[in-house]
């Protein structure tokens, strides 16, 4: 460092010459003589005590370069990576997608925002702020979606039938990019908790929500995982409906049925809930479905779902036709032990269980496709909340069964339910024109037209309508609020320094 010179001010005593001059002036004044007017003495200027202030020109700096992409969180470049098949669809935003908001030249991009609800309207993915009612369109031709645990990135299934492919997009609407390109129907993506991998189902046909349709779909399906950092895809095994554990160490999925039930012309019996690690190794069967799987028998197990702490696993067991309905059991067990014990009972076909954020309540959506009353449309759907930690006994034709949970709330005609991030309320989809107080024991909404999004606090009727024109059968997801994260911070958090397009997703 260059030395700094400091200049001090010295106080000097008056000299003898100066004293004589002063005495002379006093004597002349006393004698009445006026001295000649001489020039006024100007005292020497004080020495500066600091360096001169910089000028405006010296403060000029080159313009700041704005980061436009950062690994692992910001949008990828529009150029497709070299490992994407030549037939991959270009990654530009679709015509109906909202263009990203322009960033001021001197500001780094910010990703973050309030909690939002995701649902489908006319096949477009809508993000709704339930507090302000502001809606954003993220992408079109969407049939299914899933978000990273922090809510910053969303996996999409776009297209219909065997043209359904897997895509990803940033929550702010930027960086839409295609991941798969084949002649198979992709669906059901599930994120690794670190956001660097996705598992999903790839099948020869689309899924339907009944015993025969589900069995035919899963019998042709494979569970695949794609590592986004390298763009590598791997098949983990035959089966469907994979779910990543919240700790990132295991993947649970339903294996394909292997037997044909007597008198039926499809594979609809005998499979397992299987667990594997992230590489597909060290697999074992957690729960079995088939004629000898339980004392009362069953056909299939399906729809695995992890508790928030990854210590428990819930799934559905299709028991079959008893007492005029097709019976399903929701089961729950310790994740490292298996199998589970029954916690709930339903009719028809049940969707995958959905845990509340605290893990003490489980939401189950029921599709009673064989309703003995002949109902249809919204009238054969319902949502049930199961409170864990209590028990009750139910009577089935084969035997009495103790359930390790009790029903704490039930909402007829609800086709989807999503927990709020705080776990106090849910968002539910109900038919257009729904009103509280209507009985669920009479037909009222037999159609499959667009529905409405409502807020539901368990113990009360839904009380706030949040959105209209929601697609029938739309998935539903409540994303958490995300704090602002600027590009520099995103770059520092990136776990992959390669800079590949997949690493930037």
C-alpha positions in Angstrom: 0.0 0.0 0.0 1.4 3.5 -0.9 2.3 5.5 2.1 -0.1 8.4 3.0 1.4 11.8 3.9 -0.3 13.8 6.6 0.4 17.6 6.8 0.1 19.2 10.3 -0.5 22.9 11.2 2.2 24.4 13.4 1.4 27.3 15.8 4.4 29.8 15.8 5.3 32.4 18.4 5.6 36.2 17.4 9.2 37.3 16.5 11.1 40.3 18.0 10.9 42.2 14.7 7.1 42.0 14.8 7.1 43.4 18.4 9.2 46.5 17.4 6.8 47.1 14.5 3.8 47.0 16.8 5.4 49.5 19.3 6.2 51.9 16.5 2.6 51.9 15.3 1.3 52.6 18.8 3.6 55.6 19.2 2.6 57.1 15.8 -1.0 56.7 16.7 -0.5 58.5 20.0 1.2 61.5 18.2 -1.8 61.8 15.8 0.1 60.7 12.7 -1.8 58.3 10.4 0.3 55.6 8.8 0.3 55.4 5.0 -2.3 53.1 3.5 -0.5 50.0 2.5 -1.7 46.8 1.0 -3.7 44.6 3.3 -1.8 41.5 4.3 -3.5 38.3 3.4 -2.8 35.4 5.7 -1.4 32.3 4.2 -4.0 29.8 3.2 -4.5 26.8 5.4 -3.0 23.6 4.1 -5.6 21.0 2.9 -6.2 18.3 5.5 -7.4 15.7 2.9 -7.1 14.7 -0.7 -9.2 16.7 -3.2 -12.8 15.4 -3.8 -13.3 13.3 -6.9 -14.9 14.8 -9.9 -18.1 13.4 -11.6 -15.9 12.0 -14.4 -13.7 10.1 -12.0 -16.8 8.3 -10.6 -17.9 6.9 -13.9 -17.9 3.1 -14.1 -18.7 0.7 -16.9 -22.4 -0.4 -17.1 -23.3 -3.4 -15.0 -23.7 -6.7 -16.8 -27.0 -8.4 -15.8 -27.0 -12.1 -15.3 -29.5 -13.7 -17.6 -29.1 -17.3 -16.5 -27.8 -19.2 -13.6 -27.5 -22.9 -13.0 -30.2 -24.9 -11.2 -32.7 -22.1 -10.9 -32.8 -19.6 -13.7 -34.2 -20.3 -17.2 -32.1 -22.4 -19.6 -30.9 -21.0 -22.8 -33.2 -21.4 -25.8 -30.8 -23.5 -27.6 -31.5 -27.2 -27.2 -28.8 -29.3 -25.5 -26.9 -31.7 -27.7 -28.3 -34.8 -25.9 -31.9 -34.0 -26.8 -33.1 -36.1 -29.7 -33.2 -34.4 -33.1 -37.0 -34.6 -33.2 -37.4 -32.6 -29.9 -39.9 -29.8 -30.1 -38.2 -26.4 -29.9 -38.2 -24.9 -26.4 -39.7 -21.5 -27.2 -42.7 -20.3 -25.2 -46.0 -21.5 -26.7 -48.2 -18.9 -28.4 -50.6 -18.6 -25.4 -47.9 -18.5 -22.7 -47.3 -15.1 -21.1 -44.0 -13.6 -22.1 -41.5 -13.1 -19.3 -41.5 -9.6 -17.8 -38.6 -7.5 -19.0 -35.9 -6.9 -16.4 -34.5 -3.3 -16.1 -31.0 -3.1 -17.6 -29.3 -2.4 -14.3 -31.3 -4.9 -12.2 -30.6 -8.6 -11.7 -33.6 -10.9 -12.3 -35.6 -11.8 -9.3 -37.5 -15.1 -8.8 -40.0 -15.3 -5.9 -43.5 -14.4 -5.0 -46.6 -15.1 -2.9 -48.3 -18.4 -2.5 -50.2 -19.5 -5.6 -52.6 -22.2 -6.6 -52.0 -24.1 -9.8 -55.0 -25.6 -11.9 -56.0 -26.1 -15.5 -58.4 -24.0 -17.5 -59.1 -25.0 -21.1 -55.9 -27.0 -20.9 -53.8 -24.0 -19.9 -51.8 -24.0 -16.6 -53.0 -21.1 -14.5 -51.2 -19.7 -11.4 -53.7 -17.9 -9.1 -52.7 -15.7 -6.1 -55.6 -16.5 -3.7 -55.0 -13.3 -1.8 -55.1 -10.8 -4.7 -57.1 -13.0 -7.2 -54.4 -12.2 -9.8 -54.0 -15.0 -12.4 -51.1 -15.8 -14.7 -51.0 -18.3 -17.6 -47.8 -20.3 -17.6 -48.3 -22.8 -20.5 -50.9 -24.4 -22.7 -51.9 -28.0 -23.6 -51.1 -29.2 -20.1 -52.6 -32.3 -18.5 -50.5 -32.8 -15.4 -47.9 -31.0 -13.3 -45.7 -31.1 -10.2 -43.5 -28.5 -8.5 -40.2 -28.7 -6.6 -40.6 -28.6 -2.8 -39.6 -24.9 -2.8 -42.1 -24.1 -5.5 -39.6 -22.5 -7.9 -39.8 -24.9 -10.8 -42.7 -26.9 -12.3 -42.7 -30.1 -14.3 -45.4 -30.3 -16.9 -47.0 -33.0 -19.0 -48.0 -31.3 -22.3 -49.9 -32.9 -25.2 -52.5 -35.7 -25.3 -52.3 -39.5 -25.7 -49.0 -40.8 -26.9 -47.9 -37.2 -27.8 -47.8 -36.3 -24.1 -44.3 -35.3 -23.2 -42.4 -34.0 -20.1 -41.4 -30.3 -19.9 -40.1 -28.0 -17.2 -40.7 -24.3 -16.7 -39.7 -21.7 -14.1 -42.5 -20.5 -11.8 -42.2 -17.0 -13.3 -43.1 -18.4 -16.7 -39.6 -18.3 -18.2 -37.5 -21.2 -19.5 -40.0 -23.5 -20.9 -38.0 -26.6 -22.1 -38.9 -30.0 -23.3 -37.3 -33.1 -21.7 -38.7 -36.1 -23.5 -39.6 -36.8 -27.1 -41.0 -40.2 -27.9 -44.2 -42.0 -28.9 -45.3 -42.8 -25.3 -47.7 -41.2 -22.9 -45.8 -39.5 -20.0 -47.5 -38.5 -16.8 -47.2 -38.3 -13.0 -43.9 -36.4 -12.5 -42.4 -36.3 -9.0 -39.4 -34.2 -8.1 -36.4 -35.2 -6.1 -36.1 -32.8 -3.1 -32.9 -31.2 -4.5 -34.7 -30.4 -7.8 -32.1 -32.2 -9.9 -34.1 -35.2 -10.9 -37.6 -36.3 -11.9 -39.3 -39.6 -11.8 -42.4 -40.2 -13.9 -44.6 -42.8 -15.7 -44.1 -43.6 -19.4 -46.8 -45.9 -20.9 -48.2 -47.0 -24.2 -51.6 -45.5 -23.5 -53.3 -42.9 -21.3 -54.6 -43.6 -17.8 -58.2 -43.7 -16.7 -59.5 -43.7 -13.1 -61.1 -47.1 -12.8 -59.9 -50.7 -12.1 -59.8 -51.9 -15.8 -58.4 -48.7 -17.2 -55.7 -48.3 -14.6 -54.7 -51.9 -14.9 -54.4 -51.7 -18.7 -52.4 -48.5 -18.4 -49.9 -49.7 -15.7 -49.4 -53.1 -17.4 -47.7 -51.3 -20.3 -45.9 -48.6 -18.2 -42.3 -48.0 -17.1 -41.0 -45.9 -14.3 -38.3 -43.6 -15.5 -35.9 -41.1 -13.9 -34.2 -38.3 -15.6 -31.2 -36.5 -14.0 -31.5 -32.9 -15.1 -27.8 -32.0 -14.4 -26.6 -34.4 -17.1 -29.8 -35.0 -19.2 -29.5 -38.7 -18.6 -32.7 -40.9 -18.5 -32.9 -44.3 -16.9 -35.7 -46.9 -16.6 -36.2 -48.2 -13.1 -38.6 -51.0 -13.8 -42.0 -51.9 -15.1 -44.8 -50.1 -13.2 -46.3 -46.7 -12.6 -47.1 -43.8 -10.2 -43.6 -43.2 -8.8 -43.1 -40.9 -5.8 -39.8 -39.5 -4.6 -39.2 -39.6 -0.9 -38.8 -36.2 0.8 -35.3 -37.2 1.9 -34.3 -38.0 -1.7 -33.1 -41.5 -0.8 -35.9 -43.7 -2.1 -38.5 -44.0 -4.8 -41.8 -45.9 -4.3 -44.0 -47.0 -7.2 -46.7 -49.5 -8.1 -45.5 -52.5 -10.1 -47.5 -53.7 -13.1 -50.2 -56.3 -12.5 -49.2 -59.8 -13.5 -52.4 -61.9 -13.3 -55.8 -62.0 -14.9 -58.7 -62.2 -12.5 -61.1 -65.1 -13.1 -63.7 -64.2 -15.7 -62.0 -61.0 -16.8 -60.1 -60.3 -20.0 -57.4 -58.0 -18.6 -54.4 -58.1 -16.3 -55.9 -56.6 -13.1 -54.4 -58.5 -10.2 -51.2 -59.2 -8.2 -48.6 -56.5 -8.0 -46.6 -54.6 -5.3 -45.6 -51.2 -3.9 -41.9 -51.4 -4.6 -39.1 -49.3 -3.2 -35.7 -48.6 -4.9 -33.0 -46.1 -4.5 -32.3 -43.2 -6.8 -30.3 -45.5 -9.2 -33.0 -48.1 -9.2 -31.0 -50.6 -7.1 -31.6 -52.4 -3.8 -35.3 -52.8 -4.5 -37.8 -54.6 -2.3 -41.5 -55.0 -2.2 -43.1 -52.9 0.6 -46.7 -54.1 0.2 -48.3 -56.8 -2.0 -51.6 -56.9 -3.8 -53.3 -60.1 -5.0 -55.6 -62.9 -3.9 -53.4 -63.9 -0.9 -52.2 -60.5 0.1 -54.6 -60.0 3.0 -57.0 -62.2 5.0 -59.9 -60.7 3.0 -57.9 -60.7 -0.3 -57.4 -57.9 -2.7 -56.5 -57.2 -6.3 -54.0 -54.3 -6.5 -52.0 -51.8 -4.5 -51.3 -48.4 -6.0 -50.9 -44.7 -5.5 -48.0 -44.5 -3.0 -47.5 -41.2 -1.2 -44.8 -40.2 1.4 -45.4 -38.4 4.7 -43.6 -35.0 4.9 -40.8 -36.4 7.1 -40.3 -39.5 4.8 -40.9 -41.8 7.8 -44.3 -43.2 6.6 -45.7 -44.4 3.3 -49.4 -44.4 2.4 -51.0 -46.1 -0.5 -54.4 -47.5 -1.8 -55.5 -51.1 -1.9 -58.3 -52.2 -4.3 -60.2 -54.9 -2.5 -62.9 -55.3 -5.2 -66.6 -55.7 -5.5 -68.4 -56.2 -2.1 -71.8 -55.1 -0.9 -72.8 -53.5 -4.2 -69.6 -51.3 -4.4 -66.0 -51.6 -5.3 -64.1 -51.2 -2.0 -60.7 -49.5 -1.6 -58.6 -49.3 1.6 -56.2 -46.5 2.3 -53.2 -48.0 4.2 -50.3 -46.5 6.1 -47.1 -48.0 7.4 -43.6 -47.3 8.6 -41.4 -46.6 5.5 -38.6 -48.9 6.4 -40.8 -51.8 7.5 -44.1 -52.3 5.6 -46.8 -53.2 4.9 -49.3 -50.7 6.2 -52.4 -50.9 8.3 -55.8 -49.7 7.1 -56.6 -46.0 8.0 -59.6 -45.4 5.7 -62.2 -47.0 3.4 -63.7 -45.8 0.2 -65.7 -46.8 -2.8 -64.7 -47.0 -6.5 -61.2 -45.8 -7.2 -59.2 -43.6 -4.8 -56.5 -41.1 -5.9 -53.1 -41.0 -4.2 -53.3 -39.9 -0.5 -52.2 -36.3 0.2 -50.6 -35.6 3.6 -51.2 -32.3 5.4 -47.9 -30.4 6.0 -47.8 -31.6 9.6 -48.3 -35.2 8.6 -51.3 -35.7 11.0 -54.1 -35.6 8.5 -54.5 -37.4 5.1 -56.8 -36.2 2.3 -58.3 -38.8 0.0 -60.2 -38.1 -3.2 -62.7 -40.8 -4.2 -64.0 -41.5 -7.7 -66.9 -44.0 -7.3 -67.0 -45.1 -11.0 -69.4 -48.0 -10.2 -71.9 -46.0 -8.1 -74.9 -48.3 -7.4 -77.3 -45.3 -7.5 -76.4 -44.6 -11.1 -74.9 -41.2 -10.4 -72.3 -39.6 -12.7 -70.3 -36.4 -13.2 -69.4 -34.5 -10.0 -72.0 -36.5 -8.1 -69.7 -39.6 -7.9 -66.7 -37.7 -6.5 -65.9 -36.7 -2.9 -63.0 -35.7 -0.6 -62.4 -37.2 2.8 -60.0 -36.1 5.5 -58.6 -38.8 7.8 -57.2 -37.8 11.2 -54.4 -40.1 12.3 -53.9 -41.2 15.9 -57.4 -42.4 16.6 -59.2 -45.6 15.5 -62.6 -47.0 14.6 -64.1 -50.3 13.6 -66.0 -50.8 10.4 -68.0 -53.8 9.2 -67.3 -55.3 5.8 -68.9 -58.4 4.3 -65.7 -60.5 4.8 -64.9 -59.3 8.4 -64.8 -56.4 10.8 -61.9 -54.1 10.2 -60.2 -51.7 12.6 -59.1 -48.4 10.9 -56.2 -46.6 12.5 -57.7 -43.2 11.7 -61.1 -41.5 11.8 -62.9 -39.3 9.3 -62.7 -35.7 10.5 -64.4 -34.1 7.5 -66.0 -35.1 4.2 -67.0 -33.0 1.2 -69.2 -34.5 -1.5 -68.7 -33.6 -5.2 -65.1 -32.4 -4.7 -62.8 -33.7 -7.5 -59.5 -32.5 -6.2 -58.0 -31.1 -3.0 -54.7 -29.4 -2.1 -53.4 -28.4 1.3 -52.4 -24.8 1.9 -48.7 -24.4 2.9 -49.7 -23.7 6.5 -52.0 -26.8 6.6 -55.0 -24.9 8.0 -57.2 -24.9 4.9 -57.5 -26.7 1.6 -58.4 -25.6 -1.9 -61.0 -27.9 -3.5 -62.6 -28.1 -6.9 -66.5 -28.2 -6.9 -69.1 -28.1 -9.7 -70.2 -24.7 -11.2 -73.2 -23.4 -9.2 -72.2 -25.3 -6.1 -73.8 -24.0 -2.9 -73.3 -25.1 0.7 -75.9 -27.2 2.4 -76.9 -29.4 -0.6 -77.3 -33.1 0.2 -74.8 -35.5 -1.3 -77.4 -38.3 -1.5 -79.3 -37.0 -4.5 -78.1 -36.2 -8.0 -77.4 -32.5 -8.6 -74.4 -32.2 -10.9 -74.3 -35.1 -13.3 -72.2 -33.2 -15.9 -68.4 -33.1 -16.4 -68.2 -29.4 -17.3 -65.9 -26.8 -15.9 -66.0 -26.3 -12.1 -65.1 -23.8 -9.5 -62.2 -23.4 -7.1 -63.1 -22.9 -3.4 -61.3 -22.5 -0.1 -62.3 -25.1 2.5 -61.5 -25.0 6.3 -62.1 -28.5 7.8 -65.1 -28.4 10.1 -66.9 -25.8 8.0 -68.4 -25.6 4.5 -66.3 -24.1 1.7 -66.7 -20.4 2.2 -64.7 -18.4 -0.4 -64.9 -18.9 -4.2 -61.4 -18.5 -5.6 -61.7 -19.1 -9.4 -64.2 -20.3 -12.0 -64.0 -22.2 -15.3 -61.7 -24.9 -13.8 -61.3 -28.0 -16.0 -63.1 -31.1 -14.9 -60.6 -33.6 -13.5 -57.9 -30.8 -13.2 -55.0 -31.6 -10.8 -54.6 -29.0 -8.0 -51.5 -27.8 -6.2 -50.9 -25.0 -3.7 -47.4 -23.6 -4.0 -45.7 -21.9 -1.1 -44.5 -18.3 -1.1 -40.9 -18.0 -2.2 -38.6 -15.2 -1.0 -36.9 -13.1 -3.7 -33.7 -14.7 -5.0 -31.5 -12.7 -7.3 -29.3 -14.1 -10.0 -26.0 -13.8 -8.1 -27.5 -15.8 -5.2 -28.8 -18.4 -7.6 -25.4 -18.8 -9.2 -23.8 -19.3 -5.9 -26.3 -22.0 -5.0 -25.9 -24.0 -8.2 -24.6 -27.5 -7.5 -23.5 -28.0 -11.1 -20.8 -25.9 -12.7 -21.0 -27.4 -16.2 -23.3 -24.8 -17.6 -25.3 -27.3 -19.6 -28.8 -26.5 -20.5 -30.1 -29.3 -18.3 -28.1 -27.9 -15.3 -29.8 -24.5 -15.8 -33.3 -25.9 -15.4 
